[in-house]
Amino acid sequence: MFKKVSTLFVVAALLGGTVAINHSLAAAKKAPKKVVYKNCTEARKAGVTPIYKGQPGYSLKLDRDKDGIACE
């Protein structure tokens, strides 16, 4: 792949153009998968409790008192 990308840059430079590369595929590989727990029992069995707002698996559905900490 590196060879293809570098060749593309050389050709674009020779033609005086610009090259835009789509990095969405690489970003998708690095992005964490969405985690959804049906209930706190399932989250506890996975060993991820408590779950703080912003962490994978957090949802308001699991946060009874809406304080940003689910399954406490």
N, C-alpha and C positions, 0 to 999 in steps of 0.2 A: 504494500500500500504506500509506503514512504516513497518508493520510486515513482509511482503514478502521480502522487501529489507534487513531488519536486519537479517532475516533467511538466506538469500542468502550469506550475509557476514560471518555469523557463519559457514555455510557449507564450504565456500571457505577457511576460515581460518583453519578449521579442516583438509581440504584436502591439505593445503599448497599452494593453488593457489591464483590467484588474480581475482578480479571481476571488470569489466568495465561496467558502467551504462550509457546508452544512455540518455542524458538530452535534446535531440532535441525536444521532445514533450513539456517539460516544457518551453524551450526557445521560441518555437513557440507560446505558449499561451501569453507570456510576450511581444513578439515582436509586434510593432505597425503594423497595416495593411497598405498596400500601398494605398496612396491617390493620385488620378489622377483627375485633373480638366481639362475640355475640353477647357476652356478659362477663362480669368480674370473675366468676368461677373459671371460665375458660382462660382469662388473662392470668389468674393465679397459677393455674396448671402449667402455663407457659413460662412461669417464673419471672414475669415482667412487672409485677405490681410493687409499689404504686406507679401509675403512669402519669407523668406531668404533662401539662399543656405544651404542645410543640413536639413531643416525642411521638414516634410511630406507635399507633394503637390507641392514642388518646381520642376520646369522643365525649361530647356533652352527655350522651346517653349513659355513659359509665360514671359520670361525675355527678353524684346525687345532690351535693350542696353547692355545686357550680363554683368551687374555689380554685379550679385549675389543677386539681389532683384527683385522678380517677382511681377507683378501686382501693381507697385507703383503708 
